[in-house]
């Protein structure tokens, strides 16, 4: 199995749209070069996301697993089920990273799961520390913790300037999901 010579830690954060989308672009690029990709989605359980359909139909080297409910998480009062799903996501990420069988591992919305107190900072830092040298690790989501930013090799902050949602346009299939 060809390996990436040196994997880096990338963080996509900020209030703008496109963090997950950017990580999916990277995943598509990696699969195009024959790399194996794992995306673990925190706080997402809705099965109609376009990336799930695309990966299953067209990207045999890409796996996406969801660890969340179909509903939004209440930041002020997350349910025990939300917390339990996030902990299962952490366990799965630990197993995937420890196994070293993927070239690119994306932990989608992990920054938000941390910000919502579904997971702990030490759990995220452990995942960063166990990443094998050849694995590119990407953490997405708003409000990335300063310790995560300090540990990263690359940090991209996506800023919101304008969004059609604020003009009354609801989420559109194929664009927002």
Secondary structure as the mmCIF struct_conf table of DSSP 4:
data_model
#
loop_
_struct_conf.conf_type_id
_struct_conf.id
_struct_conf.beg_label_comp_id
_struct_conf.beg_label_asym_id
_struct_conf.beg_label_seq_id
_struct_conf.end_label_comp_id
_struct_conf.end_label_asym_id
_struct_conf.end_label_seq_id
BEND BEND1 UNK A 5 UNK A 6
STRN STRN1 UNK A 9 UNK A 13
BEND BEND2 UNK A 14 UNK A 17
HELX_RH_AL_P HELX_RH_AL_P1 UNK A 19 UNK A 32
TURN_TY1_P TURN_TY1_P1 UNK A 33 UNK A 34
STRN STRN2 UNK A 37 UNK A 42
BEND BEND3 UNK A 43 UNK A 43
TURN_TY1_P TURN_TY1_P2 UNK A 47 UNK A 48
HELX_RH_AL_P HELX_RH_AL_P2 UNK A 50 UNK A 58
TURN_TY1_P TURN_TY1_P3 UNK A 60 UNK A 61
STRN STRN3 UNK A 62 UNK A 67
BEND BEND4 UNK A 68 UNK A 68
BEND BEND5 UNK A 70 UNK A 71
HELX_LH_PP_P HELX_LH_PP_P1 UNK A 72 UNK A 73
TURN_TY1_P TURN_TY1_P4 UNK A 75 UNK A 76
BEND BEND6 UNK A 77 UNK A 77
HELX_RH_AL_P HELX_RH_AL_P3 UNK A 80 UNK A 99
TURN_TY1_P TURN_TY1_P5 UNK A 100 UNK A 100
BEND BEND7 UNK A 103 UNK A 103
STRN STRN4 UNK A 104 UNK A 108
TURN_TY1_P TURN_TY1_P6 UNK A 109 UNK A 109
HELX_RH_AL_P HELX_RH_AL_P4 UNK A 110 UNK A 115
TURN_TY1_P TURN_TY1_P7 UNK A 116 UNK A 117
BEND BEND8 UNK A 118 UNK A 119
HELX_RH_AL_P HELX_RH_AL_P5 UNK A 121 UNK A 130
TURN_TY1_P TURN_TY1_P8 UNK A 133 UNK A 134
STRN STRN5 UNK A 136 UNK A 140
BEND BEND9 UNK A 142 UNK A 143
HELX_RH_AL_P HELX_RH_AL_P6 UNK A 146 UNK A 151
BEND BEND10 UNK A 153 UNK A 153
STRN STRN6 UNK A 154 UNK A 157
BEND BEND11 UNK A 161 UNK A 161
HELX_RH_3T_P HELX_RH_3T_P1 UNK A 164 UNK A 167
TURN_TY1_P TURN_TY1_P9 UNK A 168 UNK A 168
HELX_LH_PP_P HELX_LH_PP_P2 UNK A 169 UNK A 171
TURN_TY1_P TURN_TY1_P10 UNK A 173 UNK A 176
#
